[in-house]
Amino acid sequence: MLSSLVSIVSLTVFLKFWKAKTVYRFKEEAVSNLGGENCSRRQVLKAWSPFLVLTVLVTLWGSPTIKEALNDVMEAGGNGLLSVINYLGQTFEVIADVPLVNGLYSL
């Protein structure tokens, strides 16, 4: 997760300062503003929002505190929604037998 964030930030900073000398376009392609000069901060935030939400949720999901809290709730059987999600996960779990791959784990 951290490596992808560093890559995206690095690429964003790099492209902020570096611009190609020439941009190749096909004949039928319309010339448009690809530099992003007309984008407001709100538009940029809106465009990045799915990635930001996903990053926050995956980070929270992977944190030990959240994992322990969810495990405690599941063990106590106190949350009906988590119980339903757990049941659905166990019901629809697919364990595929992949030749040559499954055998590697037994070595």
C-alpha positions as CSV (number, residue, x, y, z in Angstrom):
1,M,0.0,0.0,0.0
2,L,2.8,2.4,0.9
3,S,4.7,1.7,-2.3
4,S,1.7,2.5,-4.4
5,L,1.1,5.8,-2.6
6,V,4.8,6.7,-2.9
7,S,4.6,5.9,-6.7
8,I,1.5,8.0,-7.3
9,V,2.8,11.0,-5.3
10,S,6.2,10.7,-7.1
11,L,4.6,10.5,-10.5
12,T,2.3,13.5,-9.7
13,V,5.3,15.6,-8.6
14,F,7.3,14.5,-11.7
15,L,4.5,15.4,-14.1
16,K,3.9,18.7,-12.4
17,F,7.4,19.9,-13.4
18,W,8.2,17.9,-16.6
19,K,6.3,18.4,-19.9
20,A,6.9,16.6,-23.1
21,K,8.4,18.7,-25.9
22,T,6.0,17.3,-28.5
23,V,2.8,15.4,-28.1
24,Y,1.9,12.9,-30.7
25,R,-1.7,12.8,-31.8
26,F,-3.6,10.9,-34.5
27,K,-5.1,12.8,-37.4
28,E,-8.7,12.3,-36.2
29,E,-7.9,13.1,-32.6
30,A,-9.1,16.5,-31.5
31,V,-6.6,18.9,-29.9
32,S,-7.6,19.3,-26.3
33,N,-6.1,20.6,-23.1
34,L,-4.3,17.7,-21.6
35,G,-2.2,19.7,-19.1
36,G,-5.0,20.1,-16.5
37,E,-4.6,23.9,-16.3
38,N,-8.4,24.3,-16.3
39,C,-9.1,21.9,-13.5
40,S,-10.1,23.4,-10.1
41,R,-9.0,21.9,-6.8
42,R,-12.5,20.6,-6.3
43,Q,-12.4,18.7,-9.6
44,V,-9.0,17.2,-8.8
45,L,-10.2,16.1,-5.4
46,K,-13.4,14.7,-6.9
47,A,-11.3,12.7,-9.4
48,W,-8.9,11.4,-6.7
49,S,-11.7,10.7,-4.2
50,P,-12.3,7.0,-5.1
51,F,-8.6,6.2,-4.6
52,L,-8.5,8.2,-1.3
53,V,-11.6,6.4,0.1
54,L,-10.2,3.0,-1.0
55,T,-6.8,3.9,0.6
56,V,-8.4,4.8,3.9
57,L,-10.7,1.8,4.0
58,V,-7.9,-0.7,3.2
59,T,-5.6,1.0,5.7
60,L,-8.2,0.8,8.5
61,W,-9.1,-2.8,7.5
62,G,-5.5,-3.9,7.8
63,S,-4.9,-2.2,11.2
64,P,-4.5,-4.5,14.2
65,T,-7.0,-2.5,16.3
66,I,-9.8,-2.8,13.8
67,K,-9.1,-6.5,13.2
68,E,-9.2,-7.2,16.9
69,A,-12.4,-5.2,17.3
70,L,-14.1,-7.1,14.5
71,N,-12.8,-10.5,15.8
72,D,-14.1,-9.6,19.3
73,V,-17.5,-8.7,17.9
74,M,-17.6,-12.0,15.9
75,E,-16.6,-14.1,18.8
76,A,-19.3,-12.5,21.0
77,G,-21.9,-12.8,18.3
78,G,-23.1,-9.3,19.1
79,N,-23.4,-7.8,15.6
80,G,-26.0,-9.2,13.2
81,L,-24.6,-7.5,10.1
82,L,-21.1,-8.9,10.7
83,S,-22.6,-12.3,11.3
84,V,-24.5,-12.2,8.0
85,I,-21.3,-11.0,6.1
86,N,-19.3,-13.8,7.7
87,Y,-21.9,-16.4,6.8
88,L,-22.1,-15.2,3.2
89,G,-18.3,-15.2,3.0
90,Q,-18.1,-18.8,4.2
91,T,-21.0,-19.9,2.0
92,F,-19.6,-18.5,-1.2
93,E,-15.9,-19.1,-0.6
94,V,-14.3,-20.8,-3.6
95,I,-11.1,-22.7,-3.1
96,A,-9.8,-23.6,-6.6
97,D,-7.4,-26.5,-7.2
98,V,-4.7,-25.0,-9.4
99,P,-2.3,-27.6,-10.7
100,L,1.4,-26.9,-10.1
101,V,0.6,-24.0,-7.8
102,N,-1.1,-25.8,-4.8
103,G,1.7,-28.3,-4.8
104,L,4.3,-25.6,-4.2
105,Y,2.8,-24.8,-0.8
106,S,3.3,-28.3,0.5
107,L,7.1,-28.2,-0.1
